Amino acid sequence: MNVRKNYRKFVLFLLILSMIALGYSGVELLKNQIPDQILVSEEEEFSAIFPSVFKGLIQTERVSNKESSDSLGKEASGDEAAKEASLSGNESKRNEAEEAVQVSCSLLGQIRLKTVNVTMVPRDHVYAGGTPIGIYLETDGVLVVDTGAITGMDGRECCPAENIVKSGDYIQSVNGRQVSTKEELISRIGECDGSDVILAVARGEEKISLRVTPVQDADGNYRAGIWVRNDTQGIGTLTYLEEDGSFGALGHGISDIDTGEILDVRGGTLYDADVVSVVKGQQGVPGELSGVIHYSEGYKIGEIKTNSQNGIFGTVSNLPGLIGEKQLYETAHKQEVETGKAAILSSVDGTCREYEIIIKEIRLNGKEENKGMVLEVTDEELLEKTGGIVQGMSGSPIIQNGRVIGAVTHVFVNDPTKGYGIFIENMLEH
């Protein structure tokens, strides 16, 4: 009897423990569905940030900016909080601090979940891109890819820069003389006549000086055994143009193929480009758009100023000419994006047109901003042409409910019909 009684107690204990764990997991799930901060426009309801299944569970109320975010007052509905959170004025997003309020979210008004920073901003308008662009980036210094061995005049191999410079370093000067190309670096080191050289290097946020002793190779040239690169180029897709001439493209940064790090650039140029062929994507093998970049002054579109995690950004030189027949769209805030039907604008056959997709998943609080949406290509024509998403389509704008909601960023290697997208507001706030 005692054994059976103890067994029942044990089972009851496990049941209670499981219910507690389930309840905790549910609360954490709700927290993860609530973004840390959102932008809203005056016509919006704050409650729209929650998936419909959670709207009856989560209650919201405005809390003063001066109050602790840990405090929670009386219950209030999403509509009431929205009215309190509404702020007037037409100032830009850059003035967020003056227009931000805090809204506290709770489970049924009892369990505090999170305090959200809500900022009222005017609705942005952009011209949707979808056209191919040629990209040429110049690094801020000479990028170190690796170090290697040099065969000296005595026939022995040595590595002068090993464990001194590192992959991902940017060499900006040699003995106080600036270098911006690998040719300049080779020339500066060759002039040392065997003396040590001092390299001014940018390593992450640090600026450091490194001493390297070049070695005379079998041809009599002094070399440091540093493999470098100072520029990169490729084809992508223009995402948007703003009315002030600013542009955004790709939806993700350009990384070095060897180091995997986002390139630290001092500038770059945007050129006109044409897609000439498509390599169709297959499971495990991403496809790509092959094209021609017109590297001449007459085909120059604009200047690249920024290469960041969320794309490349800069200004164009002939806005009226680039706009052409492009349509001006409102942009959507991330909480306005819905699962379901949408479209992408892309030029895979020389003509910019819409192709049908489905938004499968929305990640309002994702750690990687350029993977905020999971999408699937459903358009039969695009699937026939490309197999889905291919390299070169990054930056293709995503349209839903008459608004630009984001851009295509990555393809699933094992399923080219699917990929990721970035919210347009993340690109606009680069």
DOTIDO-911752 format. One record per residue (C-alpha): x, y, z; residue number from 1. Coordinates in nm, 4 decimals. Layout:
// residues N
+----------+----------+----------+-------+
:       px :       py :       pz : nutor :
+----------+----------+----------+-------+
:        X :        Y :        Z :   NUM :
...
+----------+----------+----------+-------+
//
This chain:
// residues 430
+----------+----------+----------+-------+
:       px :       py :       pz : nutor :
+----------+----------+----------+-------+
:   0.0000 :   0.0000 :   0.0000 :     1 :
:   0.2754 :   0.2429 :   0.0922 :     2 :
:   0.4532 :   0.1709 :  -0.2350 :     3 :
:   0.1378 :   0.2427 :  -0.4366 :     4 :
:   0.0696 :   0.5579 :  -0.2342 :     5 :
:   0.4250 :   0.6844 :  -0.2851 :     6 :
:   0.4004 :   0.6067 :  -0.6536 :     7 :
:   0.0833 :   0.8147 :  -0.6840 :     8 :
:   0.2503 :   1.1034 :  -0.5026 :     9 :
:   0.5455 :   1.0802 :  -0.7377 :    10 :
:   0.3207 :   1.0808 :  -1.0440 :    11 :
:   0.1260 :   1.3792 :  -0.9050 :    12 :
:   0.4524 :   1.5624 :  -0.8400 :    13 :
:   0.5671 :   1.5001 :  -1.1973 :    14 :
:   0.2307 :   1.6172 :  -1.3296 :    15 :
:   0.2476 :   1.9415 :  -1.1319 :    16 :
:   0.6087 :   1.9959 :  -1.2368 :    17 :
:   0.5133 :   1.9405 :  -1.6022 :    18 :
:   0.2272 :   2.1899 :  -1.5759 :    19 :
:   0.4604 :   2.4504 :  -1.4243 :    20 :
:   0.7167 :   2.3911 :  -1.6997 :    21 :
:   0.4439 :   2.4120 :  -1.9653 :    22 :
:   0.3152 :   2.7365 :  -1.8182 :    23 :
:   0.6651 :   2.8852 :  -1.8064 :    24 :
:   0.7286 :   2.7816 :  -2.1680 :    25 :
:   0.4010 :   2.9422 :  -2.2715 :    26 :
:   0.4941 :   3.2714 :  -2.1054 :    27 :
:   0.8359 :   3.2657 :  -2.2735 :    28 :
:   0.6675 :   3.1969 :  -2.6083 :    29 :
:   0.4469 :   3.5005 :  -2.5607 :    30 :
:   0.7498 :   3.7142 :  -2.4680 :    31 :
:   0.9274 :   3.6060 :  -2.7848 :    32 :
:   0.6265 :   3.7099 :  -2.9920 :    33 :
:   0.6466 :   4.0645 :  -2.8589 :    34 :
:   0.9158 :   4.2856 :  -3.0174 :    35 :
:   1.1362 :   4.5017 :  -2.7957 :    36 :
:   1.0548 :   4.8122 :  -2.9962 :    37 :
:   0.8197 :   4.9045 :  -3.2777 :    38 :
:   0.7457 :   5.1958 :  -3.5074 :    39 :
:   0.3839 :   5.2940 :  -3.5616 :    40 :
:   0.1958 :   5.5449 :  -3.7763 :    41 :
:  -0.1051 :   5.7363 :  -3.6570 :    42 :
:  -0.3639 :   5.5154 :  -3.8226 :    43 :
:  -0.2366 :   5.1996 :  -3.6554 :    44 :
:  -0.3584 :   5.0137 :  -3.3524 :    45 :
:  -0.0886 :   4.9056 :  -3.1142 :    46 :
:  -0.2546 :   4.5683 :  -3.0677 :    47 :
:  -0.1663 :   4.4856 :  -3.4281 :    48 :
:   0.1804 :   4.3804 :  -3.3173 :    49 :
:   0.0435 :   4.0565 :  -3.1812 :    50 :
:  -0.0524 :   3.7516 :  -3.3853 :    51 :
:  -0.4313 :   3.7145 :  -3.3799 :    52 :
:  -0.4156 :   3.4029 :  -3.1651 :    53 :
:  -0.2579 :   3.6073 :  -2.8815 :    54 :
:  -0.4702 :   3.9232 :  -2.8980 :    55 :
:  -0.7158 :   3.8001 :  -2.6367 :    56 :
:  -0.4363 :   3.7029 :  -2.3985 :    57 :
:  -0.2082 :   4.0049 :  -2.4071 :    58 :
:  -0.3259 :   4.3322 :  -2.2541 :    59 :
:  -0.1385 :   4.6586 :  -2.2922 :    60 :
:  -0.1136 :   4.9967 :  -2.1253 :    61 :
:   0.1065 :   5.2992 :  -2.1612 :    62 :
:   0.3596 :   5.3699 :  -1.8886 :    63 :
:   0.5375 :   5.7040 :  -1.8425 :    64 :
:   0.8910 :   5.7326 :  -1.9756 :    65 :
:   0.9960 :   5.8348 :  -1.6247 :    66 :
:   0.8420 :   5.5314 :  -1.4578 :    67 :
:   1.0296 :   5.2083 :  -1.4140 :    68 :
:   0.9646 :   4.9619 :  -1.6908 :    69 :
:   0.9034 :   4.7068 :  -1.4161 :    70 :
:   0.5865 :   4.8823 :  -1.2958 :    71 :
:   0.2459 :   4.7720 :  -1.4175 :    72 :
:  -0.0695 :   4.9649 :  -1.3461 :    73 :
:  -0.4296 :   4.8972 :  -1.4213 :    74 :
:  -0.5432 :   4.6849 :  -1.7155 :    75 :
:  -0.6149 :   4.8570 :  -2.0442 :    76 :
:  -0.7235 :   4.7384 :  -2.3844 :    77 :
:  -0.5026 :   4.7535 :  -2.6953 :    78 :
:  -0.7297 :   5.0222 :  -2.8460 :    79 :
:  -0.6993 :   5.2455 :  -2.5373 :    80 :
:  -0.3217 :   5.2053 :  -2.5309 :    81 :
:  -0.3050 :   5.2886 :  -2.8976 :    82 :
:  -0.4899 :   5.6163 :  -2.8393 :    83 :
:  -0.2540 :   5.7107 :  -2.5596 :    84 :
:   0.0502 :   5.6095 :  -2.7645 :    85 :
:  -0.0580 :   5.8201 :  -3.0638 :    86 :
:   0.1674 :   6.1224 :  -3.1082 :    87 :
:   0.1271 :   6.4097 :  -3.3496 :    88 :
:   0.3799 :   6.5701 :  -3.5797 :    89 :
:   0.5720 :   6.4894 :  -3.8941 :    90 :
:   0.9256 :   6.4649 :  -3.7621 :    91 :
:   1.1568 :   6.2020 :  -3.9052 :    92 :
:   1.2442 :   5.8651 :  -3.7532 :    93 :
:   1.5822 :   6.0020 :  -3.6523 :    94 :
:   1.4019 :   6.2029 :  -3.3801 :    95 :
:   1.2702 :   5.8923 :  -3.2089 :    96 :
:   1.3680 :   5.9988 :  -2.8578 :    97 :
:   1.1145 :   6.2872 :  -2.8656 :    98 :
:   0.8272 :   6.0696 :  -2.9883 :    99 :
:   0.8853 :   5.7419 :  -2.8026 :   100 :
:   0.6557 :   5.6073 :  -2.5332 :   101 :
:   0.6645 :   5.2817 :  -2.3417 :   102 :
:   0.3806 :   5.0324 :  -2.3417 :   103 :
:   0.3697 :   4.7536 :  -2.0867 :   104 :
:   0.2347 :   4.4155 :  -2.1967 :   105 :
:   0.0863 :   4.1621 :  -1.9581 :   106 :
:  -0.0773 :   3.8208 :  -1.9717 :   107 :
:  -0.4470 :   3.8752 :  -1.8905 :   108 :
:  -0.3451 :   4.1851 :  -1.6950 :   109 :
:  -0.1746 :   3.9758 :  -1.4271 :   110 :
:   0.1683 :   3.8549 :  -1.5423 :   111 :
:   0.3999 :   4.1216 :  -1.6813 :   112 :
:   0.5626 :   4.0065 :  -2.0031 :   113 :
:   0.7610 :   4.2937 :  -2.1489 :   114 :
:   0.7794 :   4.6720 :  -2.1861 :   115 :
:   0.7840 :   4.7776 :  -2.5499 :   116 :
:   0.9280 :   5.1043 :  -2.6792 :   117 :
:   0.6725 :   5.2467 :  -2.9226 :   118 :
:   0.7731 :   5.5289 :  -3.1561 :   119 :
:   0.5325 :   5.7292 :  -3.3691 :   120 :
:   0.6802 :   5.8092 :  -3.7120 :   121 :
:   0.5476 :   5.9322 :  -4.0454 :   122 :
:   0.4836 :   5.6640 :  -4.3056 :   123 :
:   0.7787 :   5.6233 :  -4.5450 :   124 :
:   0.7369 :   5.6040 :  -4.9222 :   125 :
:   0.9878 :   5.4428 :  -5.1591 :   126 :
:   1.0182 :   5.3534 :  -5.5246 :   127 :
:   1.0414 :   4.9749 :  -5.5434 :   128 :
:   1.3476 :   4.8470 :  -5.7268 :   129 :
:   1.3753 :   4.4915 :  -5.8570 :   130 :
:   1.6323 :   4.5746 :  -6.1250 :   131 :
:   1.9859 :   4.4267 :  -6.1454 :   132 :
:   2.2815 :   4.6368 :  -6.0319 :   133 :
:   2.6565 :   4.6016 :  -6.0645 :   134 :
:   2.8447 :   4.6502 :  -5.7380 :   135 :
:   3.2074 :   4.7560 :  -5.6986 :   136 :
:   3.3430 :   4.8014 :  -5.3446 :   137 :
:   3.6779 :   4.9393 :  -5.2342 :   138 :
:   3.7973 :   4.8298 :  -4.8911 :   139 :
:   3.9191 :   5.0736 :  -4.6262 :   140 :
:   4.2797 :   4.9657 :  -4.6612 :   141 :
:   4.4093 :   4.6362 :  -4.7982 :   142 :
:   4.2261 :   4.3330 :  -4.6574 :   143 :
:   4.4438 :   4.0500 :  -4.5244 :   144 :
:   4.3110 :   3.7148 :  -4.6421 :   145 :
:   4.5888 :   3.4913 :  -4.5061 :   146 :
:   4.9628 :   3.4580 :  -4.4570 :   147 :
:   5.1912 :   3.2203 :  -4.6439 :   148 :
:   5.5437 :   3.0934 :  -4.6864 :   149 :
:   5.8145 :   3.2677 :  -4.8916 :   150 :
:   6.1020 :   3.0751 :  -5.0492 :   151 :
:   6.4118 :   3.2794 :  -4.9764 :   152 :
:   6.7251 :   3.3178 :  -5.1849 :   153 :
:   6.8829 :   3.0399 :  -4.9776 :   154 :
:   6.6024 :   2.8013 :  -5.0797 :   155 :
:   6.4485 :   2.7812 :  -4.7352 :   156 :
:   6.0845 :   2.8624 :  -4.6649 :   157 :
:   5.9764 :   3.1084 :  -4.3967 :   158 :
:   5.6606 :   3.2973 :  -4.3028 :   159 :
:   5.7589 :   3.6568 :  -4.2141 :   160 :
:   5.4059 :   3.7690 :  -4.1172 :   161 :
:   5.2768 :   3.4525 :  -3.9530 :   162 :
:   5.1221 :   3.5145 :  -3.6089 :   163 :
:   5.1697 :   3.8892 :  -3.6636 :   164 :
:   4.8985 :   3.9924 :  -3.9058 :   165 :
:   4.5675 :   3.8104 :  -3.8995 :   166 :
:   4.2997 :   3.7259 :  -4.1515 :   167 :
:   4.0489 :   4.0127 :  -4.1506 :   168 :
:   4.3072 :   4.2844 :  -4.0726 :   169 :
:   4.3087 :   4.5963 :  -4.2907 :   170 :
:   4.6567 :   4.7298 :  -4.3712 :   171 :
:   4.6199 :   5.1056 :  -4.4083 :   172 :
:   4.9807 :   5.2240 :  -4.4313 :   173 :
:   5.3406 :   5.1010 :  -4.4538 :   174 :
:   5.6048 :   5.3051 :  -4.2705 :   175 :
:   5.3594 :   5.5941 :  -4.2525 :   176 :
:   5.2735 :   5.5895 :  -4.6226 :   177 :
:   4.9103 :   5.5154 :  -4.7034 :   178 :
:   4.8197 :   5.2089 :  -4.9085 :   179 :
:   4.4808 :   5.1422 :  -5.0662 :   180 :
:   4.5629 :   4.8720 :  -5.3224 :   181 :
:   4.7610 :   4.5495 :  -5.3180 :   182 :
:   4.9945 :   4.6957 :  -5.5815 :   183 :
:   5.0812 :   4.9843 :  -5.3481 :   184 :
:   5.1397 :   4.7397 :  -5.0614 :   185 :
:   5.3765 :   4.5274 :  -5.2710 :   186 :
:   5.5635 :   4.8373 :  -5.3822 :   187 :
:   5.6047 :   4.9786 :  -5.0272 :   188 :
:   5.7319 :   4.6487 :  -4.8907 :   189 :
:   5.9654 :   4.6036 :  -5.1883 :   190 :
:   6.1286 :   4.9387 :  -5.1097 :   191 :
:   6.2389 :   4.8326 :  -4.7610 :   192 :
:   6.5698 :   4.6712 :  -4.8736 :   193 :
:   6.5426 :   4.4123 :  -4.5973 :   194 :
:   6.4649 :   4.6530 :  -4.3118 :   195 :
:   6.1667 :   4.6020 :  -4.0844 :   196 :
:   5.8441 :   4.7654 :  -4.1955 :   197 :
:   5.5766 :   4.9100 :  -3.9666 :   198 :
:   5.2246 :   4.8273 :  -4.0757 :   199 :
:   4.9360 :   5.0445 :  -3.9522 :   200 :
:   4.6507 :   4.7983 :  -3.9206 :   201 :
:   4.2796 :   4.8238 :  -3.8408 :   202 :
:   4.1725 :   4.5136 :  -3.6487 :   203 :
:   3.8053 :   4.5370 :  -3.5638 :   204 :
:   3.7648 :   4.8617 :  -3.3707 :   205 :
:   4.1368 :   4.8786 :  -3.2863 :   206 :
:   4.4143 :   5.0650 :  -3.4654 :   207 :
:   4.7464 :   4.8896 :  -3.4087 :   208 :
:   5.1036 :   4.8968 :  -3.5409 :   209 :
:   5.2775 :   4.5737 :  -3.6388 :   210 :
:   5.6430 :   4.5118 :  -3.7207 :   211 :
:   5.7266 :   4.2681 :  -4.0008 :   212 :
:   6.0672 :   4.1735 :  -4.1444 :   213 :
:   6.0337 :   4.1059 :  -4.5202 :   214 :
:   6.2305 :   3.8267 :  -4.6828 :   215 :
:   6.4116 :   3.8430 :  -5.0161 :   216 :
:   6.2675 :   3.5762 :  -5.2450 :   217 :
:   6.4401 :   3.3750 :  -5.5168 :   218 :
:   6.3809 :   3.6589 :  -5.7662 :   219 :
:   6.5444 :   3.9144 :  -5.5400 :   220 :
:   6.2189 :   4.0886 :  -5.4362 :   221 :
:   6.1387 :   4.1637 :  -5.0735 :   222 :
:   5.8082 :   4.0090 :  -4.9691 :   223 :
:   5.6137 :   3.9728 :  -4.6433 :   224 :
:   5.4112 :   3.6615 :  -4.7234 :   225 :
:   5.0725 :   3.8330 :  -4.6829 :   226 :
:   4.7849 :   3.7383 :  -4.9137 :   227 :
:   4.5547 :   4.0363 :  -4.9635 :   228 :
:   4.2570 :   4.1748 :  -5.1519 :   229 :
:   4.1445 :   4.5361 :  -5.1912 :   230 :
:   3.8197 :   4.5312 :  -5.3862 :   231 :
:   3.5219 :   4.3155 :  -5.4721 :   232 :
:   3.2471 :   4.3177 :  -5.7309 :   233 :
:   2.9293 :   4.1335 :  -5.8159 :   234 :
:   2.5647 :   4.1520 :  -5.9204 :   235 :
:   2.2683 :   4.2089 :  -5.6910 :   236 :
:   1.9218 :   4.3630 :  -5.6954 :   237 :
:   1.8170 :   4.7184 :  -5.6143 :   238 :
:   1.5604 :   4.7210 :  -5.3324 :   239 :
:   1.4394 :   5.0797 :  -5.3198 :   240 :
:   1.4983 :   5.4424 :  -5.4110 :   241 :
:   1.3933 :   5.7290 :  -5.1853 :   242 :
:   1.2754 :   6.0644 :  -5.3110 :   243 :
:   1.5939 :   6.2319 :  -5.1840 :   244 :
:   1.8090 :   6.0062 :  -5.4057 :   245 :
:   1.9087 :   5.7554 :  -5.1393 :   246 :
:   1.9050 :   5.3859 :  -5.2248 :   247 :
:   1.9181 :   5.0513 :  -5.0470 :   248 :
:   2.0043 :   4.7138 :  -5.1975 :   249 :
:   2.0741 :   4.3463 :  -5.1218 :   250 :
:   1.9245 :   4.3326 :  -4.7707 :   251 :
:   2.2476 :   4.1838 :  -4.6388 :   252 :
:   2.6070 :   4.2958 :  -4.6220 :   253 :
:   2.8848 :   4.1966 :  -4.8608 :   254 :
:   3.1342 :   3.9681 :  -4.6895 :   255 :
:   3.4788 :   3.8559 :  -4.7928 :   256 :
:   3.4634 :   3.5126 :  -4.9505 :   257 :
:   3.7648 :   3.3898 :  -4.7497 :   258 :
:   3.7266 :   3.5537 :  -4.4085 :   259 :
:   3.3464 :   3.5572 :  -4.3963 :   260 :
:   3.3586 :   3.9041 :  -4.2373 :   261 :
:   3.1540 :   4.2040 :  -4.3565 :   262 :
:   3.3885 :   4.4128 :  -4.5686 :   263 :
:   3.4982 :   4.7424 :  -4.4145 :   264 :
:   3.4730 :   4.9749 :  -4.7127 :   265 :
:   3.5832 :   5.3291 :  -4.7857 :   266 :
:   3.3417 :   5.3585 :  -5.0752 :   267 :
:   3.2166 :   5.1983 :  -5.3891 :   268 :
:   3.0264 :   5.2464 :  -5.7100 :   269 :
:   2.6916 :   5.1270 :  -5.8395 :   270 :
:   2.6778 :   5.0406 :  -6.2097 :   271 :
:   2.4109 :   4.9403 :  -6.4563 :   272 :
:   2.4005 :   4.5654 :  -6.5179 :   273 :
:   2.2156 :   4.3149 :  -6.7348 :   274 :
:   2.1194 :   3.9564 :  -6.6571 :   275 :
:   2.2283 :   3.7363 :  -6.9464 :   276 :
:   2.1608 :   3.3856 :  -6.8141 :   277 :
:   2.0257 :   3.1933 :  -6.5155 :   278 :
:   2.1789 :   2.8898 :  -6.3472 :   279 :
:   1.8805 :   2.7090 :  -6.1998 :   280 :
:   1.8972 :   2.6242 :  -5.8308 :   281 :
:   1.8803 :   2.2624 :  -5.7143 :   282 :
:   1.8716 :   2.0934 :  -5.3768 :   283 :
:   2.2153 :   2.1458 :  -5.2192 :   284 :
:   2.3388 :   2.3610 :  -5.5095 :   285 :
:   2.2300 :   2.7300 :  -5.5136 :   286 :
:   2.1616 :   2.8788 :  -5.8531 :   287 :
:   2.2702 :   3.2229 :  -5.9692 :   288 :
:   2.1982 :   3.5076 :  -6.2040 :   289 :
:   2.4865 :   3.5575 :  -6.4465 :   290 :
:   2.5213 :   3.9038 :  -6.5879 :   291 :
:   2.7316 :   4.1778 :  -6.7367 :   292 :
:   2.8358 :   4.4854 :  -6.5358 :   293 :
:   2.8948 :   4.7909 :  -6.7503 :   294 :
:   3.2101 :   4.9405 :  -6.5970 :   295 :
:   3.2167 :   5.2785 :  -6.7651 :   296 :
:   3.1341 :   5.6316 :  -6.6603 :   297 :
:   2.8230 :   5.6440 :  -6.8762 :   298 :
:   2.6715 :   5.3449 :  -6.6932 :   299 :
:   2.7546 :   5.4661 :  -6.3436 :   300 :
:   2.4387 :   5.4789 :  -6.1301 :   301 :
:   2.5601 :   5.6102 :  -5.7963 :   302 :
:   2.7962 :   5.5946 :  -5.5017 :   303 :
:   2.8010 :   5.3270 :  -5.2303 :   304 :
:   2.8636 :   5.4781 :  -4.8888 :   305 :
:   2.7784 :   5.1988 :  -4.6446 :   306 :
:   2.8156 :   4.8209 :  -4.6369 :   307 :
:   2.6315 :   4.6852 :  -4.3327 :   308 :
:   2.4594 :   4.3703 :  -4.2076 :   309 :
:   2.1329 :   4.4996 :  -4.3536 :   310 :
:   2.2527 :   4.5847 :  -4.7036 :   311 :
:   2.4465 :   4.8384 :  -4.9063 :   312 :
:   2.3376 :   5.2014 :  -4.9066 :   313 :
:   2.4283 :   5.5243 :  -5.0816 :   314 :
:   2.3004 :   5.7833 :  -5.3259 :   315 :
:   2.2186 :   5.7762 :  -5.6959 :   316 :
:   2.3270 :   6.0379 :  -5.9452 :   317 :
:   2.0235 :   6.0466 :  -6.1769 :   318 :
:   1.7082 :   5.9816 :  -5.9740 :   319 :
:   1.4530 :   6.0826 :  -6.2443 :   320 :
:   1.6213 :   5.8575 :  -6.4983 :   321 :
:   1.6340 :   5.5609 :  -6.2603 :   322 :
:   1.2751 :   5.5976 :  -6.1425 :   323 :
:   1.1378 :   5.5615 :  -6.4944 :   324 :
:   0.8170 :   5.3610 :  -6.4614 :   325 :
:   0.8895 :   5.2453 :  -6.1061 :   326 :
:   0.5957 :   5.2658 :  -5.8677 :   327 :
:   0.5955 :   5.4680 :  -5.5464 :   328 :
:   0.4847 :   5.2506 :  -5.2524 :   329 :
:   0.4103 :   5.3030 :  -4.8872 :   330 :
:   0.6332 :   5.0966 :  -4.6594 :   331 :
:   0.5010 :   4.8624 :  -4.3936 :   332 :
:   0.6163 :   4.8411 :  -4.0339 :   333 :
:   0.7261 :   4.4928 :  -3.9372 :   334 :
:   0.4200 :   4.4266 :  -3.7206 :   335 :
:   0.2003 :   4.4880 :  -4.0276 :   336 :
:   0.3559 :   4.1992 :  -4.2204 :   337 :
:   0.1276 :   3.8973 :  -4.2409 :   338 :
:   0.1776 :   3.5320 :  -4.3161 :   339 :
:   0.0224 :   3.4418 :  -4.6475 :   340 :
:   0.0339 :   3.5686 :  -5.0046 :   341 :
:   0.2862 :   3.8310 :  -5.1188 :   342 :
:   0.5004 :   3.9025 :  -5.4258 :   343 :
:   0.8591 :   3.9836 :  -5.5110 :   344 :
:   0.9823 :   4.2197 :  -5.7806 :   345 :
:   1.2722 :   4.0769 :  -5.9773 :   346 :
:   1.4351 :   4.0874 :  -6.3214 :   347 :
:   1.5448 :   3.7320 :  -6.3960 :   348 :
:   1.4751 :   3.7559 :  -6.7702 :   349 :
:   1.5509 :   4.1203 :  -6.8390 :   350 :
:   1.2052 :   4.2456 :  -6.7445 :   351 :
:   1.1144 :   4.3598 :  -6.3933 :   352 :
:   0.7877 :   4.1970 :  -6.2856 :   353 :
:   0.6053 :   4.0485 :  -5.9878 :   354 :
:   0.6304 :   3.6831 :  -5.8893 :   355 :
:   0.4046 :   3.5172 :  -5.6318 :   356 :
:   0.5392 :   3.4005 :  -5.2972 :   357 :
:   0.4012 :   3.3037 :  -4.9564 :   358 :
:   0.5279 :   3.4461 :  -4.6276 :   359 :
:   0.5586 :   3.1319 :  -4.4142 :   360 :
:   0.6951 :   3.2719 :  -4.0890 :   361 :
:   0.7492 :   3.6119 :  -3.9256 :   362 :
:   1.0227 :   3.6689 :  -3.6669 :   363 :
:   0.9595 :   4.0038 :  -3.5015 :   364 :
:   1.2310 :   3.9430 :  -3.2438 :   365 :
:   1.4849 :   3.7464 :  -3.4459 :   366 :
:   1.8527 :   3.7898 :  -3.3613 :   367 :
:   1.9465 :   3.8181 :  -3.7302 :   368 :
:   1.7610 :   4.1131 :  -3.8781 :   369 :
:   1.8150 :   3.9983 :  -4.2363 :   370 :
:   1.6305 :   3.6752 :  -4.1560 :   371 :
:   1.3110 :   3.8309 :  -4.0212 :   372 :
:   1.0831 :   3.6443 :  -4.2614 :   373 :
:   1.0741 :   3.2948 :  -4.4058 :   374 :
:   0.9277 :   3.2905 :  -4.7560 :   375 :
:   0.8470 :   3.0354 :  -5.0243 :   376 :
:   0.8285 :   3.0898 :  -5.4001 :   377 :
:   0.5005 :   2.9609 :  -5.5435 :   378 :
:   0.5053 :   3.1283 :  -5.8845 :   379 :
:   0.5226 :   2.8515 :  -6.1460 :   380 :
:   0.6976 :   3.0715 :  -6.4028 :   381 :
:   0.9732 :   3.1735 :  -6.1610 :   382 :
:   1.0158 :   2.8143 :  -6.0412 :   383 :
:   1.0547 :   2.7051 :  -6.4026 :   384 :
:   1.3134 :   2.9764 :  -6.4745 :   385 :
:   1.5234 :   2.9699 :  -6.1565 :   386 :
:   1.4048 :   2.6857 :  -5.9338 :   387 :
:   1.3168 :   2.9464 :  -5.6709 :   388 :
:   1.5593 :   3.1948 :  -5.5151 :   389 :
:   1.9068 :   3.2214 :  -5.6665 :   390 :
:   2.2171 :   3.4267 :  -5.5974 :   391 :
:   2.1783 :   3.7726 :  -5.7470 :   392 :
:   1.8121 :   3.8010 :  -5.6420 :   393 :
:   1.9158 :   3.9338 :  -5.3002 :   394 :
:   1.7501 :   4.2710 :  -5.2564 :   395 :
:   1.4383 :   4.1882 :  -5.4590 :   396 :
:   1.1634 :   4.3934 :  -5.2906 :   397 :
:   0.8717 :   4.2085 :  -5.1292 :   398 :
:   0.5237 :   4.3561 :  -5.1820 :   399 :
:   0.2190 :   4.2765 :  -4.9682 :   400 :
:  -0.1154 :   4.4565 :  -4.9427 :   401 :
:   0.0093 :   4.7345 :  -5.1677 :   402 :
:   0.3136 :   4.8116 :  -4.9523 :   403 :
:   0.6848 :   4.7307 :  -4.9616 :   404 :
:   0.7403 :   4.5068 :  -4.6611 :   405 :
:   1.1006 :   4.3974 :  -4.7122 :   406 :
:   1.3519 :   4.2296 :  -4.9410 :   407 :
:   1.4764 :   3.8815 :  -5.0237 :   408 :
:   1.8114 :   3.8116 :  -4.8561 :   409 :
:   1.9083 :   3.4417 :  -4.8519 :   410 :
:   1.8146 :   3.1096 :  -5.0064 :   411 :
:   1.7793 :   2.7768 :  -4.8259 :   412 :
:   2.0620 :   2.5704 :  -4.9741 :   413 :
:   1.8676 :   2.2450 :  -4.9335 :   414 :
:   1.5439 :   2.3914 :  -5.0711 :   415 :
:   1.5866 :   2.6736 :  -5.3248 :   416 :
:   1.2114 :   2.7389 :  -5.3281 :   417 :
:   1.2484 :   2.8880 :  -4.9789 :   418 :
:   1.4549 :   3.1662 :  -4.8302 :   419 :
:   1.4747 :   3.4559 :  -4.5873 :   420 :
:   1.3745 :   3.8181 :  -4.6066 :   421 :
:   1.4482 :   4.1376 :  -4.4140 :   422 :
:   1.1865 :   4.3903 :  -4.2990 :   423 :
:   1.2007 :   4.7141 :  -4.4975 :   424 :
:   1.2079 :   4.9219 :  -4.1772 :   425 :
:   1.5382 :   4.7556 :  -4.0825 :   426 :
:   1.6875 :   4.8629 :  -4.4148 :   427 :
:   1.5541 :   5.2163 :  -4.3860 :   428 :
:   1.7104 :   5.2504 :  -4.0408 :   429 :
:   2.0541 :   5.1339 :  -4.1534 :   430 :
+----------+----------+----------+-------+
//
